[in-house]
Amino acid sequence: MNLPTPQLEPIMQLTVQVAKPVEAGNVTHALGTGKRRIIPITGGTVQGTARGQSMAGEVLPGGADFQLVTSSTAAQLDARYIILLSDGSHIYITNSAVRTGSEEDIAALVRGESVPPERIYFRCAPRFEVERADLAWMTQTLFIGTGARFPDRVEMVFYEVK
């Protein structure tokens, strides 16, 4: 069978500024239990180009990353935020992610310490809602990303799967 091999095209780099996490306690969910952690998003920057269109802009304050910590080495992330492009239009992002690492490295992140990004597995699948009609293709395309957590920010690169 000759199916096309997916290719990755970088479309945007984000630096998302975050505030101190809110620890919301242990919760029960459909698949078990975990610790709920909410990380407020306070702003950030976006750079990039997708299909010849500028993706430059800013991450607006007010979003958050709703994490479910499932073990001492893993968390499921559900971040929701909006970016304001330089032309004044908006893109709403829902970003589901998985972050894993050794117990020592994850504990260091929780304490607000830097951990080299290559020691943490941080992969995401962003979905977009767009205001501009010429960006509607983003709502019908698959994207993946990679990220790194730092004490005051998260850095990510999103890729279009072609």
N, C-alpha and C positions, 0 to 999 in steps of 0.2 A: 504494500500500500504506500503510495507517495503522498503523504500529507505534509503540508508546510511546517517547517520548524519555526516556532515562535521566535521573534526577535524583540529585543528591548530597546526602546528609544527614550532617553531621559527627557522629561518635560518640565520638571521644576525642582528646585532646591528650596527647602523651607528651614528657617530657624524659628522655632516656636518658643517664646519665653513662657516660663511657668512659675507659679507661686508654690508655697509650701503645701505639701499634700494634706488632705483632710482624711484622717483615718476614721471610717464610718462603721467599723466593727465587723464581726463575723456574721455572714449571711448564709441562708439556705437558698439554693436555686435548683432548677430542674435536674441538674446532673450531680448534685452534691452540695458541698459547702465551700466557703472561701472567705477571704477577707476583702471587704470593699474599701477601695482607696480612690479618692477623687482628687485630681490635680487640676486646679484652675489654670486656664490659659490667659495670659495677661497681654499678649501682643506678639509681634514677630515680623519677619520679612520673608518675601517670596521672590525668587528669580527664576527665569527660564524662558524657553520658547517651545511651543507645541504646534506642529504643523504650520510653522511660519508666523504664528501669533504670539505676541508677548504675554508672558505669564507673570510679569513683574508686578509687585504690589506689597501689601502688608496683611499680616494676620491680625484681625481685630480682637480686642479683649472681650471676654465674656464666654468663650467656649470652655470645655473641660475634657479631661481624659478620665473616663470612668473605668477604673481597673478592677479586675477580680483576680486577686492573688490566690492561686490554687495550690501552691506549695512553696517551700523555701527556695525553690529554683525556677519557678515559672509564674507568669501572669498573662491573662487575656486582657487586652486593651481595647477600649471603645472610645475613641476621641471624636468630638464633634465641634467644629469651629467654622468660621467664615473668613474668607479673604476678600479684600478690597483691591481690585486690580487698579493699575495706574490710570486707566481710562474712566474710572468711577463705577464700573460694574462689579457684581459680587459673584463669588463661587462658594457654595456651601459644601463642606467636606465631612463625610462620615468615614472614619478610618479605623478599621479593625486590624488588630495586630497581635502577634505573639512575641513575648520576650522571655528568654531563658538564659541561664548562666549558672555557674557554680554557686553553691551556698555562700561562699566568701564574697564573690563578686556582687551578687544580688544584695547581700547585707550591706556592702559598701555603698551601693546605689541608694538604698533606703536611708542610710546615714547622711546622704548628701555628698558623698565623695565621688570623684571621677574614677571611672574604670575604662581602660583602653577598649574602644568600640569592637575590636576584633575578638574580644573575650566574651561578648554578649551576642546572642542570636536575637536580632530584632528585625522582623519582617512584617510588612503590612500590606493591606489591600484597600486603598482609598476608593471611595465612590463620590461622584460629583453631582451637584445640582447647579445649573448655570442660569444666569440671567440673560446673557447674550445669545441670540439665535445662532450666530456663527460658531458658537462653542457647543452646540447641542450634541455633536459627535462624541463629546466627553461622557455623555450619559449612556452611550451605547457601545462603550469600549472598555476593555479590561485593563486595569492598572495594578502594578505591584510596587512595593517600595522597600527601602531599607532605612534603618535609623540608628541613632545613638543617643543615649540619655546622658546629660551632663547636669551638674548641680542646679543650674538656673535655666536650662533650656533643653529642647530636643531638636536635633538636626536630622533631617530626612531628605531623601531623594526619591521622587516618584518617577516610574517608567511606564510608558505606554507599551502594552504587549501587542506587537504587530504580527 
